[in-house]
Every structure is written in C-alpha cells, then in structure tokens.
C-alpha cells in the first residue's frame, strides 16, 4: 500500500488518496490470489445457527474500508457568489 501512496499525486485530499490506495491494494491482492492459486483465499469465518460461512479476506476488508471512507474525501461543490454587475450610467 505504501507504493501506491507514492504513485498518487502529492497534492490533493489525503482521505481520498487513502481510500483509493486501500481499494487498489485490496483489488491487487485478490487478483494476485486468483492468478497464483486459481481462487481467492478467504480466511475470516463467521459461524451462525446451522451455517458455516467463510466470507472475507484481507483484500475484501481493504476494499470495504476504502469504499466506506471515500465519501469523506469528496469535496462538496459550493456555489460561487458573483457580485452584481452595476452598470455605471454616464
């Protein structure tokens, strides 16, 4: 993830850069697993009544957190208030 932060521009919103780095890192992690193993390794297990589901890996968590903090890095557009143009009468 450190390499990704170096590749992003120096100027800009740090929250947005962090969220993009997390999303890209998680995606690359899943792609690496898919190419090397043929499947993505899931290792966080959640057990419920009668169901034993394996649903998350570290790449999925990075993508989730990056997606959750992305809205906080987006700047709100503000309307620019222009002064009224006063015509001078001669």
Residue pairs with C-beta under 8 A, 6 or more apart in sequence:
1 21
1 22
1 25
1 62
4 20
4 21
4 24
4 25
5 17
5 18
5 21
8 17
8 20
8 21
9 17
13 73
13 75
14 73
15 69
15 72
15 73
16 70
16 73
16 74
17 73
18 66
18 69
18 73
19 65
19 66
19 67
19 69
19 70
19 73
20 66
20 70
21 66
22 62
22 63
22 65
22 66
22 69
23 62
23 63
23 66
23 67
23 70
25 59
25 62
26 58
26 59
26 60
26 61
26 62
26 63
26 64
26 66
27 59
27 63
28 59
29 57
29 58
29 59
29 62
30 40
30 57
30 59
30 60
30 63
33 39
33 40
33 41
33 57
33 59
34 40
40 57
40 59
41 57
42 54
42 55
42 56
42 57
42 60
43 54
43 56
43 57
44 54
44 55
44 56
44 57
44 61
45 52
45 53
45 54
45 55
46 53
46 54
46 55
47 53
